[in-house]
Amino acid sequence: MKFSTKSQYGLRAIAYLSTNQVTPLKVIARKENISPDYLEKIMAKLERAGYIRAKRGSQGGYFLAKRPEKIKISEIIKTLEGDVSLVRCLARTGYRCPRQRVCKTKKIWKKIKDVLNSTLGSITLADISKKI
């Protein structure tokens, strides 16, 4: 599985905010080497989800809306990517696999998905910030 740049950049941007005060989008984009236009779309999603807030004005920018230890990486990825599924039959899209009753690998894919989600759910933004 490969996470999109949306998740990669979103995590980098929010990790940057966890170690800084109110920061303009242009500064985050420059420091993290992300296109400002693309970052703006990512930040808008994170703001709608309640993880960050924007302060307007000359001293404005983005800042965390929650403490870093309250933000789980799984929540950020789900906000930016949607449901994390490795195979189509485990996605929550209403797809019904014609091999569902006889598939020998579905249990393996489900186990891998559960481990991935558990791992992502156990890491907070504070954990990432400790390593920056």
C-alpha positions in Angstrom: 0.0 0.0 0.0 1.2 3.5 -0.7 -0.2 6.5 1.0 -0.8 9.5 -1.2 1.2 12.7 -1.0 -1.9 14.2 0.7 -1.2 12.1 3.8 2.5 12.5 3.6 2.4 16.3 3.3 -0.5 16.6 5.8 1.5 14.7 8.5 4.6 16.8 7.8 2.7 20.0 8.0 0.8 19.2 11.2 4.0 17.8 12.7 5.7 21.1 11.9 2.8 23.0 13.6 3.2 20.8 16.7 6.7 22.3 17.4 5.8 25.9 16.4 3.4 28.7 17.2 1.0 30.3 14.7 2.7 29.8 11.4 1.8 31.2 8.0 1.0 28.7 5.2 3.9 30.0 3.1 6.4 29.3 5.8 5.2 25.7 6.3 5.2 25.2 2.6 8.8 26.5 2.2 10.1 24.6 5.3 8.5 21.4 4.2 9.0 21.8 0.5 5.3 21.5 -0.4 3.5 23.5 -3.0 1.5 26.3 -1.3 -1.6 25.7 -3.4 -1.6 22.0 -2.6 -0.9 22.6 1.1 -3.7 25.0 1.3 -6.2 22.3 0.2 -4.7 19.9 2.7 -4.9 22.4 5.5 -8.5 23.3 4.7 -9.4 19.6 5.2 -7.5 19.4 8.5 -9.2 22.7 9.6 -12.7 21.4 8.7 -11.9 18.2 10.7 -11.0 20.3 13.8 -7.3 19.5 14.0 -6.0 22.9 13.2 -7.3 26.5 13.2 -6.4 29.5 11.2 -5.7 33.0 12.7 -6.4 35.8 10.3 -4.4 39.0 10.0 -0.8 40.2 9.7 0.3 37.9 12.5 -1.9 35.1 11.2 -1.3 31.5 10.2 -2.2 28.0 11.3 -1.9 26.4 14.7 -3.0 23.2 16.4 -6.6 23.1 17.7 -5.8 20.2 20.0 -2.9 19.2 22.1 -0.5 16.9 20.1 -1.1 14.0 22.4 -4.8 14.1 21.5 -4.2 13.8 17.8 -3.8 10.3 16.5 -2.0 9.7 13.2 -4.9 7.4 12.1 -7.3 10.3 12.4 -5.2 12.5 10.2 -4.8 9.8 7.5 -8.5 9.0 7.6 -9.3 12.7 7.2 -7.0 13.0 4.2 -7.3 9.6 2.6 -10.7 8.2 3.8 -10.9 4.5 4.8 -7.5 2.8 4.7 -8.0 -0.6 2.9 -5.5 -2.7 1.2 -8.0 -4.5 -1.0 -11.3 -3.6 -2.5 -13.3 -6.2 -0.7 -12.4 -4.6 2.7 -13.2 -1.0 1.7 -16.4 0.4 2.9 -17.7 1.3 -0.5 -20.5 -1.3 -0.7 -18.5 -3.5 -3.1 -19.5 -7.1 -2.8 -16.8 -9.5 -4.0 -18.2 -12.4 -6.0 -15.6 -14.7 -4.4 -16.5 -13.6 -0.8 -17.7 -17.1 0.3 -14.7 -19.0 -1.1 -11.8 -16.5 -0.8 -8.9 -18.0 1.1 -7.0 -14.7 1.4 -9.6 -12.3 2.8 -8.8 -13.1 6.4 -5.1 -12.4 5.8 -5.9 -9.0 4.2 -8.2 -8.2 7.1 -5.6 -9.1 9.7 -3.0 -6.9 7.9 -5.5 -4.0 7.7 -6.3 -4.4 11.5 -2.6 -4.4 12.4 -2.0 -1.3 10.2 -5.0 0.6 11.7 -4.0 -0.4 15.3 -0.5 0.8 14.7 -1.6 4.1 13.2 -4.1 4.5 16.0 -1.4 4.0 18.7 0.8 6.9 17.4 0.0 10.4 18.3 1.3 13.7 16.9 3.3 14.1 20.2 5.1 10.8 19.4 6.2 12.2 16.0 7.2 15.5 17.5 9.6 13.8 19.9 11.5 12.5 17.0 11.7 15.7 15.0 
